[in-house]
């Protein structure tokens, strides 16, 4: 799983490399990027929910 707060460089690179499980940690500084990722969260607590922890 790759978690990124920057859709343009981090998330795009992970997608280009074939990482299938990506999470965009949207802290409100950049717009949503639904075409780059499977999950979008606004805090790390959201990642725990995705993992079922």
N, C-alpha and C positions, 0 to 999 in steps of 0.2 A: 504494500500500500504506500502510495506517495501522497503526502499532505503538503499543500502549498498555499501561501497567502498571496501569491502573484501569478495571475493567470497567463500573462503574456510570455514570460520567460520560463519560469519553473514548470508550470502546468503544461504549457505547450511542448516543452522538451520531453517531459515524461510521456505525454501522449505520442509524440513522434518516435520515442524509443520503444513503444509498445506496452507500456505499463497499463494494465487493464483496470486496476483498482486505484482510482485517484479521488482525492477529496480537495475541494477548494474551500479554504478557510477564509470566508468573506468577512472582513472586518469593517466593511463599509467605505473603504478608500477607493475601490475600483468597482465597476459594474459586474453583474453576474456574467458568467461565461459558460452557459449550459452546453455548448458544443464541445467543450474540452474535458468534461468530467462526468462521472456518474453521480457524485454526491456533492452537495453544497451545505456547509454549516457556518454558523456565525461564532462559534466558540469551540474549544477543544472538547467540551462536554458532548458536543454533537458527534464527535469521532467515537467516543465511548459508546454512544447509543448505536452507531453503525456497527461497531464490533460486538455489541450485545453484552457489554460489561456494565 
